[in-house]
Amino acid sequence: GSDDGFGNPAMSRSLSALCRQALYAEGTEQVFLLLLTISHGDLAAPIRVVNNTVSIVSRSQTFVAYPFEIDLPGESAEQLASVQLRIDNVDRAIVDSLRQLLAPPSVLLEVVLASQPDVVEASFALTLASADYDALVVTATLRFEDILSEPFPAGSFLPGNFPGLF
């Protein structure tokens, strides 16, 4: 079957010609960057970082160079996919921001090419499920939206909801 170039079955995302060329080439000078946006209504502004040695601007937003690693989920069909995020805790700004939140923040992970940072090649919306930290590293578990556990149909035909049926 076809895949999206990231080892996943083809999805409704279309990759740029430059990205496809880089993925299929035996070697490439293109650099893939991960943009991470942590947002929550209680934060003064979203936290935006890029796993790069220099900050970049993507779609008029500055992503600050900040070391982090992402472990993508395995291919087990039995469990809901989760992503492990490890981000340096050098200046404690991220931990201090997360500690003040009462509800989990939203996390957006985006893939761009360094040569065309305004073109998002892939994006993944996640929620922070848990986080732990020490003096050096914040380790977080991020979860994809659990659409499999949502009730279907969303409504129930109960007398209180549909009195004309009963």
C-alpha positions in Angstrom: 0.0 0.0 0.0 1.0 3.6 -0.2 2.3 5.6 2.7 2.8 9.2 3.6 6.6 9.1 3.6 6.7 9.0 7.4 6.0 5.2 7.4 2.2 5.7 8.0 -0.6 4.7 5.7 -1.5 7.5 3.3 -3.7 10.1 4.9 -5.5 13.1 3.7 -2.4 15.2 3.9 -0.5 16.3 0.8 3.2 16.8 1.0 4.9 19.6 -0.9 6.9 18.6 -4.0 10.1 19.5 -2.2 9.2 17.3 0.7 8.3 14.3 -1.5 11.6 14.8 -3.4 13.6 14.8 -0.1 11.8 11.8 1.2 12.3 9.7 -1.9 15.9 10.8 -2.6 18.8 8.5 -1.6 20.3 11.6 0.1 19.1 15.1 0.6 20.3 18.4 1.9 16.8 19.2 3.2 16.4 19.5 7.0 13.1 18.4 8.6 12.2 20.4 11.7 9.7 19.7 14.4 7.7 22.7 15.7 6.0 22.3 19.1 3.2 24.6 20.2 1.9 24.2 23.8 -1.3 26.2 24.3 -3.9 26.7 27.0 -6.3 29.4 27.9 -4.5 30.1 31.2 -1.1 30.8 29.5 -0.4 34.4 28.6 0.9 33.2 25.2 1.5 29.8 23.6 4.9 28.2 24.1 6.5 27.7 20.7 9.8 25.8 20.3 11.7 24.2 17.4 14.2 21.3 17.7 16.9 23.3 16.0 20.0 25.2 17.0 18.5 28.5 15.8 15.0 30.0 16.2 12.8 30.1 13.1 9.7 32.0 12.0 6.9 29.9 10.6 3.7 31.6 9.4 4.6 34.8 11.3 5.2 33.0 14.6 8.6 32.7 16.2 9.6 29.2 17.3 12.5 29.4 19.8 15.4 27.0 19.4 15.0 24.6 22.2 16.3 21.0 22.5 13.6 18.3 22.6 13.1 14.8 21.5 9.9 13.0 20.4 9.4 9.2 20.5 6.6 8.3 18.1 4.2 5.5 19.0 4.6 1.9 18.0 2.3 0.1 15.7 0.2 -1.8 18.3 -3.4 -1.7 17.4 -4.5 -2.7 21.0 -3.6 0.6 22.7 -4.3 4.2 22.1 -1.3 5.8 20.5 0.8 8.1 22.7 3.9 10.2 22.0 6.7 10.6 24.5 8.2 14.1 24.6 11.5 14.9 26.4 12.4 18.6 26.6 15.3 20.2 28.4 14.4 21.9 31.7 17.4 24.2 31.6 15.7 27.5 32.3 12.6 26.0 34.0 10.2 28.3 32.0 8.3 25.3 30.6 7.9 23.6 34.0 6.8 26.8 35.6 4.2 27.4 32.9 2.8 23.8 33.1 2.6 23.8 36.9 0.2 26.8 36.9 -2.4 25.0 34.7 -5.4 23.3 36.2 -6.3 21.4 33.0 -4.1 19.7 30.4 -2.8 21.9 27.6 -3.1 21.2 23.9 0.0 20.3 22.1 0.5 20.8 18.3 3.4 19.0 16.7 4.2 20.1 13.1 6.8 19.1 10.6 8.3 21.6 8.3 11.4 21.8 6.0 14.0 24.4 7.2 14.1 25.7 3.6 10.3 26.4 3.6 9.1 26.9 7.2 5.8 28.3 6.2 4.7 25.1 4.6 3.4 22.5 7.2 4.1 19.1 5.8 2.3 17.2 8.6 0.6 18.2 11.9 -0.6 16.2 14.9 -3.0 17.6 17.6 -2.3 16.0 21.0 -3.2 16.5 24.6 -0.8 16.4 27.5 -1.7 13.3 29.5 1.0 13.3 32.1 4.3 15.0 32.8 7.3 14.4 35.1 10.4 16.5 35.5 13.7 16.7 37.3 16.4 19.4 37.2 17.4 18.5 33.6 14.5 17.1 31.7 10.7 17.3 31.4 9.3 14.0 30.2 5.7 14.1 29.0 3.2 11.7 27.6 1.1 13.1 24.8 -2.1 11.4 23.6 -3.9 11.6 20.3 -7.6 12.4 20.6 -9.5 9.3 21.7 -12.2 9.2 19.1 -12.7 5.5 19.5 -14.1 5.9 23.0 -16.6 8.6 22.0 -20.2 7.3 22.2 -22.0 6.8 18.8 -24.4 8.1 18.1 -23.5 11.1 20.2 -27.1 11.5 21.5 -29.4 9.1 23.2 -33.1 8.6 22.5 -34.3 9.1 26.1 -37.7 10.5 27.2 -36.1 13.6 28.6 -34.3 14.4 25.3 -37.1 13.4 22.9 -40.5 13.5 24.7 -42.5 13.3 21.5 -41.2 9.8 20.8 -42.4 8.3 24.0 
